[in-house]
Amino acid sequence: MSKQIIWSPAAEKDAEQILDFINTKWNKRVTAKFLNKLDDNIRLISETPKLFPVIEDNLGVRKCVVTKQNSLFYRISNETIEIIRLFDTRQNPKSLTF
């Protein structure tokens, strides 16, 4: 059974910034391709939450590589899956906080 997906405010902001960047730098076809990959990975996470590795044991944060430039970080609770961040890997990794 699929779990409900909840986006944190930080993840929503991250997604907006990434989509703005893709739209500005490339075109709608590239944006659509990215959104399809993102949707596919979110569906996988919803159906099989433990599919991707834990990268932060204390917080239970898991990492899903969406593209080589973008990774999605999430955590599992009893009822839901919270998407914590959608991170552009070209940024300084020290700027990534959970």
C-alpha positions as CSV (number, residue, x, y, z in Angstrom):
1,M,0.0,0.0,0.0
2,S,1.3,3.4,-1.0
3,K,2.1,6.0,1.7
4,Q,1.0,9.6,1.5
5,I,3.7,12.0,0.4
6,I,4.1,15.3,2.2
7,W,6.5,18.1,1.0
8,S,8.2,20.3,3.5
9,P,8.2,24.0,2.9
10,A,12.0,23.8,2.2
11,A,11.5,21.1,-0.4
12,E,8.7,23.0,-2.1
13,K,11.0,26.1,-2.3
14,D,13.9,23.9,-3.6
15,A,11.6,22.4,-6.3
16,E,10.4,25.9,-7.4
17,Q,14.0,27.1,-7.7
18,I,15.2,24.1,-9.6
19,L,12.2,24.3,-12.0
20,D,12.9,28.0,-12.6
21,F,16.5,27.3,-13.3
22,I,15.7,24.5,-15.8
23,N,13.1,26.7,-17.5
24,T,15.5,29.6,-17.8
25,K,18.6,27.5,-18.9
26,W,16.9,25.0,-21.2
27,N,13.3,24.5,-22.5
28,K,9.9,23.0,-21.6
29,R,10.9,19.5,-23.0
30,V,13.8,19.3,-20.5
31,T,11.5,20.6,-17.7
32,A,8.9,17.9,-18.6
33,K,11.6,15.2,-18.6
34,F,12.8,16.3,-15.2
35,L,9.3,16.3,-13.8
36,N,8.6,12.8,-15.2
37,K,11.8,11.5,-13.5
38,L,10.8,13.2,-10.2
39,D,7.3,11.8,-10.3
40,D,8.6,8.3,-11.1
41,N,10.9,8.4,-8.1
42,I,8.3,9.8,-5.8
43,R,5.9,7.0,-6.9
44,L,8.7,4.4,-6.2
45,I,9.3,6.0,-2.7
46,S,5.6,5.9,-2.0
47,E,5.3,2.2,-2.9
48,T,8.6,1.1,-1.5
49,P,9.8,3.6,1.1
50,K,12.9,1.7,2.1
51,L,14.2,1.4,-1.5
52,F,16.8,4.1,-1.1
53,P,19.7,4.2,1.3
54,V,19.8,6.0,4.7
55,I,22.4,8.7,4.7
56,E,21.7,10.3,8.1
57,D,21.0,7.6,10.7
58,N,20.0,10.0,13.6
59,L,17.3,11.7,11.5
60,G,16.4,8.7,9.4
61,V,17.0,10.6,6.2
62,R,17.2,8.7,2.9
63,K,18.6,9.8,-0.4
64,C,17.2,9.3,-3.9
65,V,19.2,10.4,-6.9
66,V,16.7,11.9,-9.4
67,T,19.3,13.1,-11.9
68,K,23.0,13.5,-11.6
69,Q,22.4,17.1,-10.7
70,N,19.5,16.6,-8.3
71,S,18.8,14.4,-5.3
72,L,15.7,14.1,-3.2
73,F,16.0,13.6,0.6
74,Y,13.1,12.1,2.6
75,R,12.2,10.4,5.8
76,I,9.6,7.8,6.6
77,S,7.0,8.0,9.4
78,N,4.3,5.5,10.3
79,E,1.6,7.1,8.1
80,T,3.5,9.3,5.6
81,I,6.7,10.0,3.8
82,E,8.1,13.6,4.2
83,I,10.1,15.0,1.3
84,I,12.6,17.1,3.2
85,R,14.7,18.6,0.5
86,L,15.2,18.5,-3.3
87,F,18.9,19.4,-3.6
88,D,20.8,20.7,-6.7
89,T,24.1,18.8,-6.3
90,R,26.0,21.6,-8.0
91,Q,25.5,23.7,-4.9
92,N,27.9,23.8,-1.9
93,P,27.0,20.6,0.0
94,K,27.5,22.5,3.3
95,S,24.3,24.5,2.4
96,L,22.2,21.3,2.6
97,T,20.5,21.1,6.0
98,F,17.6,19.0,7.2
